[in-house]
Amino acid sequence: MGTAPAPSGPVVESDQPGPGSGHWLRVARETAEDLATDAVARDQAGKPPFDEVSRLRESGLLTLLVPADLGGGGGDWTEAYAVVREIASADGAIGQLLGCHYFTSWSARFLARSALGARLERRSAAEGWCWGGGLARQEPALGLTRDTRGHVLNGRQSYAAGVLVADRLAVRAVRAGTGEPVAVVVDPALAGVAVDGDADPFGQRLAAGGSAEFDAVPVAADDVLGSLAADEDVLSPRTALLSPVGRLLSAQLRLGMAEGVLAEAREYSRTGHAHWHPDWPVGSPQDPQVLTAYGELTVLTRSASALADEARQAVQGGLARGEDLTYEDHAEISVLVAMAEAAASRAAQESTARALDIIGARSASARLGFDRFWRNARTHTLYEPVGHRLRDVGDYFLNGAHPAFVLPV
């Protein structure tokens, strides 16, 4: 796999006592190269990604965000974003799966009481859990009802990633009576949980999306992590960082797809063939139209990359401030992430579509698999459309309005 024209952000060593960003980025690149070797075949087969999760588990990437003293990789979000972007450059669906895992598992620690969060993370690292599900608002909502044993969870919802292969699900439920939304951890092996691979998307086929039905599933007190209420008297600026942290994952995923398709298209243009199909030639790499197209897409992707790096620094700074963060600080971070998400969306959609034009009619070959980049990017941008994000940016710029607390799908 060639080096992408728009490289990932600078490697910054983590403050935590783990291996450091350099290590995790090397591991991510090795894993991405492994995934790239059979990406086309796996995409076309469309099987649940149990093998891919095993590759992530064996590489240690699943434990990256778990503190080192709890048995994990001791990484931070700077490293996690770079890893997701690198994996997405080879396989957008697995990049989304890994991003979902990072966000849901980290949210469990972030929302839970300190001791409970530590217990969850220690066990997650020790047993190599892959997390799935989602905390975004959906209707009808899952219901959490108190009974003589504690609580039970009921309802059915769809999730974009992870649900088919997850060892734990993090889901949003509404308390009966009060209507308070809370985050709940569920073991999908419990009686009453039924997982269905009914998503059937045309892209992101290996993201393990689907639906989960909960029929009187018992929920212990420690499985209820914390409130997701958006009221300012409940939602602190620190807790509200859940939204930009997750949304920046979406931007990194899109940038990875843009970089990945440009890297593969460049390899095809330079060598005159795809490295896995040497009998499929292409035209001259000196074609002025080809050079102009690559120039435009490189500028577009690098510009989005620079904005994502600025947003990443803002998110990391907000997390470091903790309880000292203000609502205005949070609004500024959220708007910057929304800008990065919008720019990355444009870069991904234009790069994955126009790369097909650069290659020409040969790109229609299913054997080459260039279409998977477009299908993956388009599917993800349908899950997470940027129209609302652009309105947030405009409303903040014009009126100073703070963006709403909206978690990523």
Residue pairs with C-beta under 8 A, 6 or more apart in sequence:
1 32
1 33
1 36
1 89
1 90
1 260
1 263
1 264
2 263
2 264
2 266
2 267
3 263
4 89
4 259
4 260
4 262
4 263
5 259
5 262
5 263
5 266
5 294
5 297
5 298
5 301
5 302
6 255
6 258
6 259
6 262
6 298
6 301
6 302
6 304
6 305
6 347
7 259
7 305
8 25
8 82
8 85
8 86
8 259
8 305
9 78
9 81
9 82
9 305
9 308
9 309
9 312
10 309
11 21
11 22
11 25
11 82
12 21
12 78
13 20
13 21
13 22
14 20
14 21
14 74
14 75
14 76
14 78
14 79
15 76
16 67
16 68
16 74
16 75
16 76
17 68
17 69
17 74
18 68
18 72
18 73
18 74
18 75
19 73
19 74
21 75
21 78
21 79
21 82
24 61
24 64
24 73
24 75
24 79
24 82
24 83
25 79
25 82
25 83
25 86
27 59
27 60
27 61
27 83
28 61
28 82
28 83
28 86
28 87
29 86
30 59
31 55
31 56
31 59
31 61
31 86
31 87
32 86
32 87
32 89
32 90
32 91
33 90
34 55
35 52
35 55
35 87
35 90
35 91
35 94
36 90
36 91
39 90
39 91
39 369
39 372
40 276
40 367
40 368
40 369
40 372
42 49
42 52
42 91
42 206
43 91
43 93
43 205
43 206
43 369
43 372
44 366
44 369
46 205
46 206
47 206
48 164
48 165
48 197
48 206
48 208
49 93
49 94
49 97
49 164
49 165
49 206
49 207
49 208
50 165
52 91
52 94
52 97
52 206
53 62
53 97
53 130
53 165
56 62
56 94
56 98
56 130
57 128
57 130
60 73
61 73
61 83
61 87
61 98
62 98
62 101
62 128
62 129
62 130
63 71
63 72
63 73
63 124
63 125
63 128
64 72
64 73
64 75
64 79
64 80
64 83
64 102
65 72
65 73
65 75
65 76
65 77
65 80
65 102
65 105
65 106
66 72
66 73
66 74
66 105
66 121
66 122
66 124
66 125
67 74
67 121
68 74
70 118
70 121
70 122
70 125
71 122
71 125
71 126
72 121
72 124
72 125
76 316
77 245
77 248
77 312
77 315
77 316
77 319
78 312
78 316
80 102
80 249
81 248
81 249
81 252
81 308
81 312
82 252
83 98
84 95
84 98
84 99
84 102
84 249
84 252
84 253
84 256
85 95
85 252
85 253
85 255
85 256
85 259
86 256
87 94
87 95
87 98
87 256
88 94
88 95
88 96
88 99
88 252
88 253
88 254
88 255
88 256
88 257
88 260
89 95
89 256
89 257
89 259
89 260
89 263
90 260
91 206
92 203
92 204
92 253
92 256
92 257
92 260
92 372
92 373
92 376
92 377
92 380
93 203
93 204
93 205
93 206
93 207
93 376
94 206
94 207
95 253
95 256
95 257
96 160
96 161
96 204
96 207
96 253
96 380
97 132
97 161
97 162
97 165
97 206
97 207
97 208
99 161
99 249
99 250
99 252
99 253
100 131
100 132
100 133
100 134
100 160
100 161
100 162
100 207
101 130
101 131
101 132
101 162
102 249
103 245
103 246
103 249
103 408
104 131
104 132
104 133
104 134
104 135
104 162
104 168
104 169
104 170
105 121
105 124
105 129
105 131
105 168
105 170
106 245
107 135
107 170
107 183
107 225
107 242
107 246
108 117
108 120
108 121
108 131
108 168
108 170
108 183
108 185
108 225
109 117
109 118
109 120
109 121
110 117
110 239
110 242
111 117
111 183
111 225
111 226
111 227
111 228
111 239
111 242
112 120
112 225
112 226
116 222
116 225
119 222
120 185
123 129
124 131
124 168
127 167
128 167
129 166
129 167
129 168
130 162
130 165
130 166
130 167
131 162
131 166
131 167
131 168
131 169
131 170
132 159
132 161
132 162
132 163
132 164
132 165
132 166
132 168
132 169
132 170
132 208
133 159
133 162
133 163
133 166
133 169
133 170
133 171
133 186
133 212
134 159
134 160
134 161
134 170
134 171
134 172
134 407
134 408
134 409
135 170
135 171
135 172
135 183
135 228
135 242
135 407
136 172
136 406
136 407
136 408
136 409
137 172
137 181
137 406
137 407
138 157
138 158
138 172
140 155
141 155
141 172
141 173
141 174
141 181
142 153
142 154
142 155
142 157
142 171
142 172
142 173
142 174
142 184
142 214
143 153
143 154
143 155
143 173
143 174
143 176
144 151
144 152
144 153
144 173
144 174
144 175
144 176
144 182
144 184
144 219
144 224
145 151
145 152
145 154
145 176
146 176
149 218
150 218
150 219
150 220
150 221
151 218
151 219
151 220
151 221
151 224
152 216
152 217
152 218
152 219
153 171
153 173
153 184
153 186
153 214
153 216
153 217
153 219
154 214
154 215
154 216
154 217
155 173
155 213
155 214
156 211
156 212
156 213
156 214
157 171
157 211
157 212
158 198
158 199
158 209
158 210
158 211
159 209
159 210
159 211
159 212
160 199
160 204
160 207
160 209
160 383
160 409
161 204
161 207
161 208
161 209
162 169
162 207
162 208
162 209
163 169
163 188
163 195
163 208
163 209
163 210
163 211
163 212
164 195
164 197
164 208
164 209
164 210
165 208
166 188
166 208
167 187
167 188
168 185
168 186
168 187
168 188
169 185
169 186
169 187
169 188
169 212
170 183
170 184
170 185
170 186
170 225
171 183
171 184
171 186
171 212
172 181
172 182
172 183
172 184
172 228
172 407
173 181
173 182
173 184
174 180
174 181
174 182
175 181
175 182
180 227
180 229
181 227
181 228
181 229
182 224
182 225
182 226
182 227
182 228
183 224
183 225
183 226
183 228
184 219
184 223
184 224
184 225
185 223
185 225
186 193
186 214
186 217
186 219
186 223
187 193
188 195
188 212
190 217
190 218
191 217
192 214
192 215
192 216
192 217
192 218
193 212
193 213
193 214
193 215
193 217
194 212
194 213
194 215
195 210
195 211
195 212
195 213
196 210
196 211
196 212
196 213
197 208
197 209
197 210
198 210
198 211
199 209
199 210
199 211
201 207
201 209
201 379
202 375
202 379
203 372
203 374
203 375
203 376
203 377
203 378
203 379
203 380
204 375
204 376
204 379
204 380
204 383
226 239
227 234
227 235
228 407
229 235
230 404
230 405
232 327
235 405
236 323
236 325
237 325
237 326
237 327
237 329
237 330
238 321
238 322
238 323
238 325
240 327
240 330
240 334
240 405
241 315
241 318
241 319
241 325
241 330
241 333
242 405
242 407
243 334
243 403
243 405
243 406
243 407
243 408
244 311
244 315
244 318
244 330
244 333
244 334
244 336
244 337
245 315
245 319
246 407
246 408
247 334
247 337
247 338
247 341
247 384
247 389
247 408
248 308
248 311
248 312
248 315
248 337
248 340
248 341
249 408
250 341
250 344
250 380
250 384
250 408
251 304
251 308
251 311
251 337
251 340
251 341
251 343
251 344
251 345
252 308
252 344
253 380
254 304
254 341
254 344
254 345
254 347
254 348
254 377
254 380
254 381
255 301
255 304
255 305
255 308
255 344
255 347
255 348
257 348
257 351
257 352
257 373
257 376
257 377
257 380
258 297
258 301
258 304
258 344
258 347
258 348
258 351
258 352
258 377
259 301
260 373
261 351
261 352
261 355
261 370
261 373
261 374
262 294
262 297
262 298
262 301
262 351
262 355
264 274
264 355
264 370
264 373
265 355
265 358
265 359
265 370
266 294
267 274
267 275
268 274
268 282
268 359
268 368
269 282
269 285
269 290
269 294
269 358
269 359
270 285
272 281
272 282
273 279
273 280
273 281
273 282
274 280
274 368
277 365
277 367
277 368
280 362
280 365
280 367
280 368
282 359
282 360
282 362
283 290
283 360
284 290
285 291
290 358
293 354
293 357
293 358
294 358
297 347
297 350
297 351
297 354
297 355
300 346
300 347
300 350
300 351
301 347
301 351
303 343
303 347
304 340
304 343
304 344
304 346
304 347
307 336
307 339
307 340
307 343
307 344
308 340
308 343
308 344
310 336
310 340
311 333
311 336
311 337
311 339
311 340
314 332
314 333
314 336
314 337
315 333
315 337
317 333
318 325
318 329
318 330
318 333
321 329
327 402
328 402
330 402
331 396
331 402
331 403
334 392
334 402
334 403
335 392
335 393
335 396
335 397
335 403
338 386
338 389
338 390
338 392
338 393
338 403
339 389
339 393
341 384
341 386
341 389
342 386
342 389
342 390
342 393
345 381
345 386
348 377
348 380
348 381
349 377
349 378
349 381
351 373
351 377
352 373
352 374
352 376
352 377
352 378
353 374
355 363
355 370
355 373
355 374
356 363
356 364
356 370
356 371
356 374
357 363
359 368
359 370
362 368
363 370
363 371
364 371
383 409
384 408
384 409
388 406
392 401
392 403
392 404
395 401
395 403
396 402
396 403
